Amino acid sequence: MNFIDWIRQPWPWYVAGPLIGLTVPALLLLGNKPFGISSSLRHICAACFPANTPFFKYDWKKEVWNLFFVTGIVIGAIITVTLLSNHAPVVIHPKLSAELASVGVVNTEGLVPKDLFNWESLLTVRGFILMVIGGFLVGFGTRYAGGCTSGHAIMGISNLQLPSVIATCCFMIGGFIIANLVLPFILKL
Amino acid sequence: MIMETKELAPEKIKVKQVDTNTDFEVHSDHAMCVNNSKLDKPLWSNIKFAFAGILFGILLVKSEVISWFRIQEMFRLQSFHMYGVIGSAIAVGMISIFLIKKFNIKTIDGEQVKIEPKKFNKGQVYGGLLFGFGWALTGACPGPLFAQIGTGATVIIVTLFFAIAGTWVYGKLRPHLPH
């Protein structure tokens, strides 16, 4: 297998994980920025719809680096699917595959399941819960918790912060509850 | 990178007098991931963070951590992949911060690296659980939402819009929520 073919495969965790971890020192040394992405949502609120709310009345222009960073993420993803991908279907666990097939989710061609997340299903009950309510909970929960996977789980725990350990445990508990106890019913809708 | 700081003329670094009052909300307990640099740099200087974002976006897609399938496998304990990615990222981040502190490594502008400690409040529990619910539904945290859109899943723009709406509603309700 040549190098280009290897690059175009999905990368194993022991390659990608340490490289993701290097984002922490990279941002610190490039300009004293703590790694954290959910703040970008707050900066967008502050820039576009501050609505006289104290929480959004701050100098968001000082935090604009964060918006440059998330714009970079979109561009990086576009580069990856155009140049660095072999477009093979996602290999998933047989049990998950069987569970999803039983509710009509069979297409594993993209990282986002096309049978669940598409414009047509946006106004179905299932699609609305997954995309609209799910998105709302991500934005509301991360800001309430003061960070997300990057800010708490990676940056916070790397800096040995107990509140971040607590937050990360709560992310996982919340995810376990929904994925195992609630999602199977939502998928049947 | 660190060597460059010695060549940087000191007059080029303009230290801005920061009125701490304007930053009160940003530096409050419930906010984080903010700019800790005191330098007043021009807008274009942020382009380096766009490049960092591009590399990070490539990693998010190639590691498949933005995949709804991988998130479901993680919460169903069907795969080690996500635990491996997040665990090894934390290990590398931890070693990096340790080394930066131990050897007092400066930023490329010669500033001292400053990381604000986080204070505990109940929001980390309530908000953490709510985010966990959303993570399992959407299969994405905020970074992956941006990456998913980049991979061509355009409908995720709607999810991102409602994530922004969620943040906005939190900002509105914040005085009434337990912390």
Interface residues (C-beta under 8 A of the other chain):
Chain A: P10 W11 P12 W13 Y14 V15 A16 G17 P18 L19 I20 G21 L22 T23 V24 P25 A26 L27 L28 L29 L30 G31 N32 K33 P34 F35 G36 I37 S38 S39 S40 L41 R42 I44 C45 F49 A51 T53 P54 F55 F56 K57 Y58 D59 K62 E63 V64 W65 N66 F68 F69 V70 T71 G72 I73 V74 I75 G76 A77 I78 I79 T80 V81 L84 S85 V90 I92 H93 K95 L96 T108 G110 L111 V112 P113 L116 F117 N118 W119 L122 I129 L130 M131 V132 I133 G134 G135 F136 L137 V138 G139 F140 G141 T142 R143 Y144 A145 G146 G147 C148 T149 S150 G151 H152 A153 I154 M155 G156 I157 S158 N159 L160 Q161 L162 P163 S164 I166 A167 T168 C169 C170 F171 M172 I173 G174 G175 F176 I177 I178 A179 N180 L183 I186
Chain B: M1 I2 T22 D23 F24 E25 V26 D29 H30 A31 M32 C33 V34 N35 N36 S37 L39 K41 L43 S45 N46 I47 K48 F49 A50 F51 A52 G53 I54 L55 F56 G57 I58 L59 L60 V61 K62 S63 E64 V65 I66 S67 W68 F69 R70 I71 Q72 E73 M74 F75 R76 Q78 S79 F80 H81 M82 G84 V85 I86 G87 S88 A89 I90 A91 V92 G93 M94 S96 I97 L99 I100 I105 K106 T107 I108 D109 E111 V113 K114 I115 E116 P117 K118 K119 F120 N121 G123 Q124 V125 Y126 G127 G128 L129 L130 F131 G132 F133 G134 W135 A136 L137 T138 G139 A140 C141 P142 G143 L145 F146 A147 Q148 I149 G150 T151 G152 A153 T154 V155 I156 V158 T159 L160 F161 F162 A163 I164 A165 G166 T167 W168 V169 Y170 G171 K172 R174 L177
